[in-house]
Amino acid sequence: MEFGFTEQQRHLREVTRGYLAERYPPDRVAALADGPGHDPDGWAPLIDLGWRDPDLGLVEQAVLADESGYALHPVPWWSTLSAALPGTAPATVACHDDDCATLAVAHRTSAVRAVTGPDGWRVSGVKRLVPDLAAVTEVLLTAGTAEGVALFRVRRDAVGVTVVDRAGLDGLRRPADLRCADTPAEPVADVAGTPVALRRLRRRAYTLLAAEALGVARRAYDLAVAHARTRTQFGRPIGAFQGVSFRVADSYVAVELAHSLVYRAAWLAGRADGRPDGTVDEAVAAAVVAARDAAVRGCEHAIQVLGGIGMTWEHPVHRWYRRALWIRAFDAPSTRHRADLARALLGS
């Protein structure tokens, strides 16, 4: 497969990069991470930039996620876009400044049960560690019914809902538990349609999270390169020493591999549209593994290259390292993705 970005996609990247660099310099990102955890005014400008254009394909969305990871975009864009389903109400795709949804399907399905009655569906149970729950108004969640697993939408301010904030590693992606007690719920997909909907949601969520990890890896690489070029020791830039240059080179190789696999996954998943396809699932798993590793190792290499300053709270590299660790810990560990990838490659 030969893949290249179109002129429109390159323009989208340039505009996005410029906007995020201007609006969210590292000092503002740090203030938001240590304060409210997100930019409450950050949604409105995205409308003008076309981030929520329904015609954007998954490759274009991956470009946005990539640049978001590079800048540590303090808006819950990934978690809300991951919850977008075709044919659902606008709130699901985060079309209003104060009306957006996040996704809560990672926890075991038996933790939430749904029953129907004269006044509609109601759900009871707990979804744990839901990302960005404090910044959204609705949640998509899976629940067990008498017929099987179905997908529902619940308003965060609905009767019977309790939100319990949890401590998290990343100040810009804070988790919380969602507790429902006989809470009104709107069905989004029935038992027959839920597998297709979840397949689509998971593919999108993992692909965009891999793209975000790629952006984190690129930022860590750039921080390391900039320091290696300007910091001198024994009359030479430290990048001239093998102990430094090898780490930077390793990060570069990891970034390039992740870049190829992430955009391959976005290209394939964007065309699969929820259909069963082993090639797509293999591509997504490969992208997740490569991008997670590139982000974590890239941040660790950057900290080593930076030396003592990299260990301090004042230097921003730890912000990207926290995001890299969060991405690595999200939902399924990389070992499971590697196992899925191995089974696909071996045909077992």
Number of C-alpha atoms within 10 A of each C-alpha: 4 4 9 9 12 9 9 10 16 14 12 18 17 12 12 20 18 11 15 17 16 8 13 17 13 16 12 13 23 21 13 18 20 13 12 15 22 23 19 15 10 16 19 13 12 17 14 10 13 12 19 18 14 11 9 12 14 20 23 22 24 26 25 25 26 28 27 25 27 24 23 26 24 24 21 27 23 24 23 27 23 23 27 26 17 11 8 11 12 15 19 26 23 24 20 14 16 15 16 25 32 30 25 22 21 16 16 13 19 13 14 21 21 24 16 13 7 5 7 11 16 21 28 21 19 22 23 21 22 25 23 23 27 20 22 21 19 23 24 23 26 30 23 20 19 11 9 14 22 25 24 22 22 22 19 21 12 14 13 15 21 16 18 14 16 12 10 15 14 21 22 27 25 23 21 21 18 21 20 24 15 17 20 24 24 15 18 19 20 16 15 12 13 18 18 16 22 19 16 23 21 20 25 27 21 22 34 31 27 36 34 32 38 37 30 33 35 27 23 29 26 18 19 27 20 12 17 21 13 12 14 13 11 6 7 12 14 20 23 14 12 11 12 19 17 14 20 23 15 15 28 19 12 23 26 17 16 29 23 14 25 33 26 22 30 28 20 18 25 20 12 15 16 19 14 13 12 13 16 22 22 19 23 29 28 24 31 29 22 24 34 29 24 32 34 25 21 32 31 20 22 29 22 17 24 22 12 10 14 19 14 12 11 11 16 17 24 20 21 25 24 19 24 29 18 18 24 22 12 14 13 11 14 19 10 12 19 17 12 17 21 15 12 16 12 8 8 7
